Amino acid sequence: MKLPIRPAAVLVAALAASALGFAVAQTPAPTPAAPAALSEAMPAPPPPAITASAWVLMDYETGQVLAGENADQRVEPASITKVMTSYVVAAEMAAGKVAATDQVMMSENAWRKGGARTDGSYSGFPVNQTASLLEMEKGMAVQSGNDAAIALAEHVAGSEDAFAALMNAYAQRIGLKNSHFVNSHGLSEENHYSTARDLALLGRAMVRDYPEEYAHNSIKEMTVNGITQRNRNLLLWRDDSVDGIKTGHHSAAGYCLMSSAKRGDQRLIAVVMGSSSEAQRATDSLALLNWGFRFFETHKLYDAGAAISTQRIWKGREDELRLGLAEPLVVSLPRGRYQQLKPTMDVPATLVAPVEKGAAVGTVKVSLDGEVIAERPLVALQAVEQAGFFKRLWHEFLMWWNAD
């Protein structure tokens, strides 16, 4: 059900009488609905107590943070870094720079820094031998192989440093504002950092942009070179709705988990950083996901390209301009509060041709309890060219006559 913005009758009458455009702030006529259950209509209770040093729960569809603590505090991302590595590899594959069938060498450098003889997690691919890029990527995603991450970086960019530059370029494109990557694997290194909010945005981008590569994170175990290792994400065994995404751990970062689950049409992403144990990060993450699914819902209010207002325009070949949104407007809000949303629309008092299609000419805001929860530009859904000389002259007179 859409939430329409309908002009008030008195404003429409005034428009017809004066033939003037004007700024409007409009509210919808509420749609009758059956009373919500008491538990649905009540405000969402506080989120569960989380022991991690920084955490975030994000709605996938909207990118809204539903709850969080120290969301923008700089943290070491540990092996969650490998989600950024996966994103870069997937993006380079999509661009045709590398292919899933490429043979990736497990170099001596990758093996020494991240192989079985190190203290970190490893994939098990033999040194100085090759495996397909697809298998190497799975070894990084499922087994959290540091060696696989380094081998992929070398294959895609030629060196670890060059790959780190790619990581930071893609991070900026995604919109990560407080992250900087120095390596592909996540072991502690100076100037290698992120935040819980940025990591949630990274997980959202991975699901949205490269779902096939994201799906590797749901594989529960993998055998390489005769060695079978289980995915370290305990939630894959605890909840069928969880389909990713990545664990992380080292002494400086603590135990970390970026998890995502989909129930019905709703997907949530939880990021827990600096937890005390593998079990605790899983328990806290599942508690956040359960809380979010229970007490929040997502609604599409307007479709992209659909007219939500028609305004008078002066000196144009046409006399009306249809306004709408370039992208769908979706909001996440506490369950049972949909009927309490208050949309408003602001457009200039006078619109004058020419106007190009797609030009921003106003804004739509959606508020709940007096707080704006979504704001988008109103754009012209069609171009309106300038009228001929005599119509422009006549409109100039009318605008002067009706001016305050």
Buried (B, 14 or more C-beta within 10 A) or exposed (E): EBBBBEBEEEEEEEBEEEBBBBEBEBBBEEEEEEEBEEEEBBEBEEBBEBBBBBBBBBBBBBBBBBBBEBBBBEBBBBBBBBBBBBBBBBBBBEEEEBEBEBEBBBBEBBBEBBBBEBEBBBBBBEBEEBBBBBBBBBBBBBBBBBBBBBBBBBBBBEEBEEBBEBBBEBBEEBEBEBBBBBBBBBBEBEEBBBBBBBBBBBBBBBBBBBEEBBEBBBBEEBEBEEEEBBBBBBBBEEBEBBBBBBBBBBEEBBBBBBBBBBBEEBBBBBBBBBBEEBEBBBBBBBBBBBBBBEBBBBBBBBEEEEEBBEBBBBBBBBBEBBBBBEEBBBBBBBBBBBEEBBBBBBBEEBBBBBBEEEBEBBEBBBBBEEEEBBEBBBBBBBBBEBBEEEBBEEBEEBBEEEEE
